[in-house]
């Protein structure tokens, strides 16, 4: 079978610049004769619009001529023009039918640069510092290519070093090497927002645009800005990045944030390396150096090794998490360039285009007047705050995709039937619904056709079934110990999961081709109805078997999950059973044999009531916990014995919303908070108080870096003050950052320590007053400079209260526990 897949396709004017791999050979070509296909009304044709009108294909000519054709007939009654105007999307569909690819044939280059700090820490906007080192690792050769300004020698066979005579030669040699290498993908940690823009903007100070444009296979490098909104969109900051046409810039940091679904305390390469692969960046502080400047002046070998290790650490993180493989899988599934995967709108537009074209269905033109309209989201119940014994949770499976399938929600199935002005409560009371043949209603009152499945439902069903298939294959591969297939199937099922989860987001985006607020709210309000329906039915059943009246056994509800308090059930039927494992066994059988049939019957009843296209609400038991505590909506802890049938040898502590799992809590306290919560769920108040007392002694011996609060800083310009250091009302982390920058510069330390910039991850700590800076707080990037003389003023008492005591107090207050023993009159007189 002939191997053929694209790696990048760019459209410039009427030309397409195509980069591909064919039978192992890397091909680059310019396509001058591509003629896109559009569609216009025709009486009889195999091609139809999504609403069933007959259309026929036309080829007006080049891309420019197609644009002119659309413009010519814009607004002409009875002569609407249909079809995709995403010309690259069309070309990919017509030229690259197969989605097979081989990532080992894709040239992926991981990059990292080092920049001097003679006048403070370098930034992309001013680019006022020299680049003195560049490392690129090439995936096809496995070699690191390093270019620097001082001699370097290594015995590593996989490292090539080029000594350059000054920065101008360094940048010239880099450009020549980059052009010769012809990478398909450039990646690195924050490379899209730092390394690449810094290199290009630095080149601009020495070379002309022609020189820079050669970096692109299409001879086009374009500066772009992305608006970053802060303070509830009251402040806007422009971030600079570059498009190198023909080369995908896939930032590993961006990919990590988007596709790992984990909120981290820090997103520095050093921290993520430790968390994911157990490897940190080279720590030159431990080698006795105080700053970057100190290293590159005094130990060039360490400076180069530091640079190489950064590149290899990024590669290890990508390899472990398969982030790049995931991007490629989703790109070829959709038929888009790699960079488009970051946009659910662009990716889903392409997925739908492919799906419909395969069925000879033609898409409409994009609307340009999309307007964001607020609408209701998911349902979250006010929980029953406090402790609960024997909590069981049930989850709806992929709720939003299944709602699309259940009610056949799709642009072409939406009917013009008069809207039913019901609230969710009306449906819960089973108020009579006007029935229309071949239609079902959703919870926001809109009717959808049930005559034929809509294209959105078709896609949801296919993706869900395909993901299920690959999850099954994944389990078999794990059992067989086939690491290659494990990686392949894991990537495929994850690609399907991400696509499924992002479909609703695209549909609710005003820039989406198929955006319709009625469809988006049909999904969210029907979700509200589904979860509240089952809450009502389960309460009815439990009141019946436990012989209670109107007792609410549903502790909490969150969008697609219900949490049941089965403590009364255990007390009534299992009071004499002391073995918790036996109680878990019985509850497992109760959920399976008693509750599951109630749930299944209830959802069939709902589907019949709404005249649904099909019943697609599938709910399954998730956890069995012997104890749970709720403090507020979305904030709880559970002592889990069983999760989806997996029995834990030792109960697992599930924490949601409590500070222990918040990235804004110092990691040393997060671990201790978790241990404290285990005692809350499994031990006594006295045991907890003893644990807290011992940890307090440890805490007061720790260095400031360990106990400081991690945060992102914003508003550096907004809150700075020309007559002082900061304005009144400045957020604490911003205040500390402005103070840090002021005193570092005041003491002439800005050549040794990096300053804090807008958007940086920092740490801050409270200080005792009076002190040498006469303020209550200081922030710092990673280390608190000893030269500021603030270590002895760190307010450990306040830090301990805010980092550790306050988070656990929110839990303790709900069960009337105290974090320390309170002296009583009895204690007083007992000592006499």
N, C-alpha and C positions, 0 to 999 in steps of 0.2 A: 504493500500500500504506500502511495506517495505521501511523504510527510510535507505538510505545507501549513504554516501559520504565520500571522502577522505579529510584529513586535511594536510597530508604531505607524500610524497613518495620519498625515497632516494635509489640510487643504489650504492652499494659498492661491487666491484668485481662481482660475479655472484648472489649475494643476493640483494633482495629488502626489505627495511625496510618500512613497510606500517603502517600509522596511519590513522584511520578512525572512523566514528561514524555510528553505525548500531542500528536502533530502540532506539536511545537515549543512547546507551552504547558506551563508548569510548574504541576502540579496538587498540591494538598494536600487530603486527605480523611480522615475518620474512618469506619471500617467497624464498624458495631455488630452486624451480622447474620451474621457469618461463623460457619458451623457446620462444624467439622472432621469428617473421615471417619475412622472406626475400622473394624476388621474383626474378626469373630468366626467361630467354626467354623460351617460350613454344608455340607450333604451334597453338593450339586452347585452349582458356581459357576465362572465364568470366572476368578475371582481365586484365586490360590494363594499359600501361604507359600513361603519359599525352599526348604523341604524337601518341597514338593509337596502339602501339606494344603489342602483346599478351605475357603475362607472367604468370607464375604459382608460387604458394607459396611453399617455402621450410622452414623446421625448422632444421637448422644445429645442434641445441642443446642449450647449455647454452649461456649466453652473451659472454663469452670468445670464445666459439666455433664459434659463429656468426662472431665475429671480425676476427678470423682466416680464416673463409670461405671467407669473403670479401677480405682479404689480398691475399688469394690464387688465386683468380680469377681477381684480379686487373690488368687491361690492357690486358686481354685475349680477342681477337677479337670475337665478336658474343656471348659473354657470360657475358654481363653486369649484375651486381647485383643491384637490386632496393629495395626500402623500407626504412623506417625510422630507423636510428641508434640511435635515441633518445629513449633509452629503457624504461625510465619512461613514456614517451609520449605514447608508444605502450601499456604498461601495463594499464595506465589509460583508454585508448580507449577501450580495451578489457574487463576491469573489472568494470568500472564505467560509464555505458551508460547514466544515467540520470544526468542532471545538477542541479537538485534540491538540495538545501542545507538549513541549518538552522543556522544562525550566532549565535543564542543564545546557541547552543550546542558546539560552538568553544571556547576553552579557550584562552582568550586574556588577557595578563598581561601587564599593563602599568608600566614602571619602571623609577625611578629617583634616582640618587645617589648624596651624598654630600661629597666633598673632602676638606681636610684642605688646608690652604695656608700659612704654616709657612715659606716657602722659596720662596715666589712668587706664582703666579697663576699656578695651576697644569696643566700639559699637558700629552697627551697619550703616547708620545714618551719616556719621562723620568720616568713617574709614580713615582715621588719622594715624593709624599705627601700621607698621610693616608686617606683611606676611613673611614668616621666616622658615616655614616648614609645611609641606603638603604630603599626605599619604593617600594613595589609592590602592585598594585591593581588588584585583580582577577575578571574577568567579570562574572564567574560562581557563585561566592559567594557574589560579591559586596563589599567585605571587603578589607581594606588597611592593609597590613602586613608590619610592620616597624621594622627594626633592627638597634640599635644604641649603642653608647659607654657610654652614660650617662643615668641616670634614667629619665623617662618621664611618666606622668600620664594624662589621658584624660577621659572625661565622654562620649565620643562617642562610641556607641555600635558597630560601623562598623570599628573600628580601633583596631588592635592587636599589642602590642608592646613587643619586646623581647630585654632585656638588655644583652649586650655581654661584656665579660671581655677581651677587647683588639681587635685590628683589625684582628688578625689571627682567633680568634673565630668568629668574625663577618662574615668573608669571608667563614669560614667553615659552619656556620649556614645557610648562604645564599645558598651555594651550596647544602646542604642537603634539604633545603626547595624547591629550584628550581627543584631538581630531583624528589621530592615527588609530587610537583604540576603538573609537566608534561605539561607545556604550549604549545599550538599550535602556538601562535603568541606572540612575544615580541614587544612592541612599546614604544615610548617615544620621547621626543623632542631632536633630534640629538643623539638618543641612539645608532645608528649604528656606529657613528663616535666618540662618547665620552664615554657614560656610559658603554656599553658592552666591548669595547676594554680596557677601564681603569680597569674595574673589573678583566678581564681575565689577563691582563698584570701584575696587582698587585698580583693576585694569583700566577703567575709564580715566584714571588720573595720569595714565602713561601712554595709552594706545587709543586708536580711533575706533569707530563703530564697526568698520570692516573687519578689524582684527577680532573683536568680540563676537561678531556674528558667525565667524568660522567655527565657533563651538557647536553650532547647530548644523546638522546634516542638511537642513533646509535653508541655511544661511540667514536665520532669523532668531535673534534673542530679544525678548521683549520684557521691559520692566512693568510690573503690576503692583498694585497695592490692595491690601485687604483691610477693611475697616473692622477694628476690634472695639466693641462697645463695653463700656464700664459704667458703674454706678447707675444701674437701671436705664442704660442707654442715654444718660445725660452727658457722657463724655465719650468722644470718639478718637481713636488712635489709628493712624495708618501704619500698617506693617508692610515692608517692602519684600517682594519676592520676584523671581524671574522665571519666565517660560523659555526653555531652550527647545525650540520646535524640533521634534523628531527624537527627543530624549525625555523619558519619563523621570521626573524627580519625585521619588516616593520616600518621604521623610519617615524614618523608623520611629521617631518619637510620636509623630502624628498617627502612624499606624497603630502603635502601641496603645495610645489613648482611645482610639476609635474602636478597635477590634478586640481588646482584652476584657472590656467591661469590668474593670477593677479600678477603684479609686485609690491612688497611692499617696503616701505621706509626702513623697518627693518624686519628681520625674527626672532627676539628674541621672546621667548615665551610670554614675557610681552607685547610686541607690538601686536602680532597676537591675543593674548587673548583679548586685548582691542577692536581690530577691529572686531573680529568674534563673541565673546560672551559677550562683555562688561565687562570683568573681567580682572584685572591685577594681576601680581604676588604680593605677600606680599612685601611691600616696607619697608625694615628695615632702610633705610635712614631716613624716616619720624619718626621712633621710636628713632632716635638719634644715631644710630650705623653708623660707618664710613666704615666698611669692613665686609666681611664674617667672618674673624678671630674674630672680635669684637663680632659678634653674637654668634658663637658657644662657645666662652669662657664665655660670660656673660649672655646669655639668651637661654639656651638649648631648652626650650619649644617653643620659637619662631622659632628656627632653625628647629625643627621637623615639626612644623606647616607649615613652609615655604616649606619644602620638600613634605609634603602630598599635599599641595595646588598645587604644580607644577604638580603632577601626576593627580590630579582631573581636572586641567585646560586642560591638554592634552586630557583627556577623553571627556570633554565637547566640545572641538573643533572637535574631531573626530565624536562625536554623532551628532553635528549640521550639519556637512558637509558630513556625511556618507562616509568618506574616506575609512574605512576598509571594509564596505559593498561593496563599488565600486570595491575594489581590489578583493574581493571574487567573485563577479559577473563576472568580466572579467576572473578570473582564471578558473572558472568552465565552462564558455562559450568556452574557448580555450582548456581546458583539460591540464592545467599546474599547477605547484606549485605556491603558492601565490607570491613568490619573483620574478618569471619570468615575471610578468605583467609589470615590469618597463622597460623591453626590447621589443620594437615593433618587432624586428627581431625574437626573440624567441616566442612571442605571436602569430605573424602572421604565423610563420612556423607551429605551432600547429593547428591554425584555419584551414589552408589550408589542413593539413594532415587529420583532422577529416572530413572535407567536401568531400575530394576526396575518402577517404576510404569508406565512406557511399555509394559512387557511384562505388565501386570496381575499382577505379583508383589508381595506385601506384606511389608514388613520386620518383624522382631521388635521387641519392646520392648527398651530398653537394660537391660543388667545393671548392678546397682549394687555388685557385689562384686568388681570387677576387682582383681587383685593382681599386682604386678610380680614376675615370676620370671626369674632370670638364665638365659641360654642362650648357646650358641656363636655367634660372629659369623663374619666372613670369614676366609679363610686368608691368612696372610702368611708367606712362607718366609724363613728366615735366609739372607741373600744371601751370595754369594761375595765377601767384602770385598777390595777392591783394584782394579787397572786391568784392563780387558778391551778387546781390539781387535774392531772390527766387531760391534757390538751391534744386534740387531733385536728390536723388541717387537711383540707381537700383543695385541689387546684384544677381550674379549667385548662385544658390543653390548647396552647396556641390560640388564645381567645379571639383576637381580632381577625386573623386569617379564617378561622372557622365561622365567625359571624358573617363574613363575606360569602362563604360557601352556603351557610344555612339560609340566609335571606336572599341569596342570588343578587347581592349588591354589586352593580356595575353600571357604567355610564349609559350603556344601551338598553339596560333593563328597567331603568327608572321610568315610572309611568306618570302621566299627567293627571291621574286621578286626584280628586280633591283631598287635600291633606287632612288627616285625622288629628284633631286638636286634643290629644290625650296626654296626660302626664304619666310617668312610670307608675305612680300609685294607682291610676285607673286600671292599668293592665294587671297589677298585683291583685286587684279586687275582681279580676276577670269580667270587667265591664264589657258589654256586648260590642263586637267589632263589625262594622259593615263589611260584608264579603263581596268581592268582585272576582269573577271567574278568571282563573289563570294569573292571580296576583296574590302576593303576601305583603303584610305590612311590617314595618320596623318600628322600634319604640319611639322614634321622633315623628311618627305619623305618615311617613311616605310609603307609597306602594311600589313594589318591584314585580316585574313579570316572572312567572314560574313556568312559562311555556318552553323556554330553552335556557340552558345554563349560560350565564354571561362570561365574558372573557376573563374578568378578574377572578371569578370563582374557579374557572378552569385552571388558571395559573396557580392559584393557591393550592388546589387539590394536587396538581402535578408536583409542585415543589414539596408539599408535605409528604406525599407518598414516596418521592425520590429520597428525601432526607431519611425517612423511616427505613428505606431499603439500605442506604449506606450506613446507618447506625447499626443495623443487623450485621452487615458485612464487617463493620469495624469490630464488633464483639467477637466474631468468628476469627478475624485476623489476630486479635489479641490472644485468643485461646491457642492459636497455632504458632504464636510467637513470631509472626511475620512483620517486622518493623517497617518495611517498605510499604506494605499494604495498609498497615495501621496509619501511617502518616498520610497516605493518599486518601483513605476513606474518611479520616478525621477532617481533612481539609475540605472534602466535598460536602460532608454533612454540615460543617460549619458555614460554608458558603450558602447553602440552602437556608440555614437558620437565619443568617444575617439578612438575606434577601426577603424572607418571609416577614421578619420583624420590621424591616424598613418600608414595606409596602404601604402600610397605613400612613407613615410619616410623609411619604411622597404624595399620597392622595390628599393629605391635609395641607399641602404646600401650595400657596397661591401661584407659584411659577410652574406648576405641573400642568402638562397638556390636558389632563383629565380632571383637573381640580374642580370640585363641586362641594360646597359646604354641606349640602344636603346628604351627600354620600358619607362624608366624614362623620357627621353627627348621627347618621343612621347606625354607624358602627359603634360609636362610643355610648350612645343611649341604649342601644340594644344590649351592650355589654353590662350597663347598669341593671337593666331588667333581668338578664340572665343570672347575675350573682345575687341580686335581691330576691329573685324568685326562689332560688335554692335555699337561701337563708330562711325564708318563710316556711318552705316545705319541711326542712330539717327541724325547725323549731316545733312545728305541728306534730311531727312524728315523735320527737323526744319527749314532749309534754304528754303524749298519749301513753308511751310505754313506761314512763317514770311517774305517771299519775299526778302530774302537776298541772297548774293552770296558768297560761300566759307567761311562763318563765322563759327568759331569753338565754338559750344555751349557746348562742353564737357570740363569742367574746369579741371578735373583730372580723371585719371584711375589708379586703383591699383589692379592688379592681377585678381580679380573677381568682381570689382565694377566700375561703372561709375557715375560721378557727373555732372549733367546738370545745366547750368545757364538759367533759364526760366524768367529772369528779363525782356527781350524784349517782351516775350509773355504776361506777366502781364501788361506791359506798353501799349501794343497795344490793348488788349481786356478788361482789368480790371482797367484801369487808374482811373476811377471815383469811384472805390470801396475802401472805406477807412477802412472797417472792415477786419482785417487780417484773422479772422476765416472764413469769406466768401471766401477770396482769397484761403485759404487752401482747402476749400470744392471744389472750382472749379478746382484747380490743382490736387486734388485727383481724380476727375472725368476725367480730361484730361489724367492723367497717366493710368487710368483704361480703358477708352473708346477709347483713341487715341494712346498713346504710347505703351501700352501692345500688341495690335494687330500688330503694326509695329515690335516690338521685336520678337513676336512669329513667324511671317511670315519670318523675317530675319534669324532666327535660323533654320527654316525648309529649307530655301534656302541654308544655309551653309551645312546642313546635306545632301541635295540632291547633292550639288556640290562636296562634298567629298565622295559621295556614302556611307554614314555612315551606320553602322549596325542598328542604331536607333537614333532618335532625342532625346537627353537627356539634352539639354541646356535649363534650366528653370530659367528665370530671373524675379524677382519681385521687386516692389517698396519698398524701405526701409524708407528714411526720406524725409520730406518736411520741409525746413528751410527758414525763411524769409530773412536770411542773412548768409553769410559764408565768411571766410577769409582764404586764403592759404598763407603760408610763404615759403614752399618748398615741395618736395616730402614727402608724408606721414605725413605732418604737417599742420593741419588746425583746425579751430573752426567753429561750426555751431550752430545757434540758432534754435533748432528743435521744431516745433509745432506738428508734427505728425510722428510717427514711426511705420511702418507696420500696419497702421490702428488705432493705439492707439493715441488718441488725448490728449495732455497734457493740464492741466488747466493753468499752467504757463509754458512757453517754457523751454525746457531742453537744457542745454549747453553741447554740445558734443565736446570733446577736444581730438585730436590725435596728439601725437608727441611733443606738446608744453610742456615746463618745468613744468607746473602745474600738469601734470599727470606722471611726472618722479619721480622715487623713489629717485633720487639724489638731489631733491629739499627739503629743510626743510618743514615739514608738515604745520607749521604755515604760511609759504609763499605760499604753494600750495593753501591753502584755500583763501588767499588774491588775488593770481593771478587769480583764478577762478572768484572771485567777480569783479576784474578789467576787465576781459574779457567780463563779462556780461554787464558792462557799455559800453565797446567798441562796442558791438553788439546792445545795446538797448538805450544808452544814448548819452551824448555829451562829447566833449573833455574837456570842463571846469569841468564837473561833475567828470570825471576821475582824473583830476589834483587835485581837492579838496580831493578825496578819498585817493590818494597817499600821500598827505601831512599829512592827519590825521593818516594814517597807519605808516608813518615814525616816528611820535612822539611815537606811541605805541611800535614800533620795538626797539627803543633806550632804552626802559625801561625793555626789556625782558632779561632773564638770558642766558648765552652762550649756554646752552644745547638746548634751543629752536631754536636758530638762526643758529646753526652750520650745515654744510653740512654732510648728511649721505653718507657713501661710504663703499665699501669693500676694505681692504688693501691687497696688494700683493707686492712681491719683497723685503721683509724685510731683507733677507739674501743677495740678489743680490746687494742692494744699501747701505748696511751698510759699514762702513769704519773703519779700524783699527786705523788710525791716526786722525780721526775726528769722527763725529756722522753719517754723510751721505755723499754720493758721489755727484759730480756735475751731474745734469740732473735727480735727483731723483724726481719721481712724488710727487705732493704736499701732498697727503694724506699719502704716505709712509714716506716722510720727517717728517711730523708732528708726525707720529707714532714712528719713531726712536727717535725723540726729547723727546717725552713723556716718552718712556721707559728709556732713559738716565737720565732724571731729576727725575723721580720717584725713580730710583735706587740710584742716587746721593744723594738724600735727605733721603734715608732709608725708603721709603714709600712702598716698594714692598711687605711688609707683610700685608699692609692695602688695597692696590689698585692692581687690576689685571693688568698685563702687556698686551700689544697688541701683538697678535700672527698672523702669516701668515693666511690670509683668513678671519680674524675677521671683523665683521661689526663695524665701528667706526664713529665718527663725527670729523670734523676739522673746525677750524675757523682761520681767519687772525688776526694778532696782529699788533698793532702800535709799531713802533720802535723809540727810543731805549726802551728796556724792560729787565727784569731780566734774560731772556735766550738768549737775543741778536739775535732773529730770527723772521721771519714774520709769522710763522704759528705754531699751536699746534693741535695735535689730541688727542682724549681720547675715552675710550670705551663707557661710558654712562654718566659719570659726570666728570667735570673738577675739579681735587682736589684743594681745596682752599689753601692747603699748598704750592702749586707752586707759588702762588701770581700773577697769570696772569689775573684774572678777570678784573682788571682795565685797562688792555692793549688791551682788545678785540677791534678790529677795526670795530666798528658798521657801519661806513660809507661804507667801502669796502664790508662788508657782505651784507648790504642793496642793494648796486648796483648789486652784483653778484647773490644774492639769489632771488631778486625781480625785480629790474629795468631791468636788462639784458634780462630775459625771456620775459617780456611784450614788450620790445623795438623791438624784432623781429617781433611782430605783428604790433606795432604802426608804424614802418618804412614803412610798405606796404601800409598804408592808410594816411601817412603824418601827423600823430598826434605826439604831444610832451608830455612827462610825467610831465613836469612842464612848467609853463608859462614863455615865453622868453620875457624879457624886450625889448621894441622897442624905437626908437627915439621919437615916438609919446608919449609913456608912460613917457619918460624923460622930454620932454617939457611940458607935461600935468601937471607935478607937480610943475611948476614954476608959 
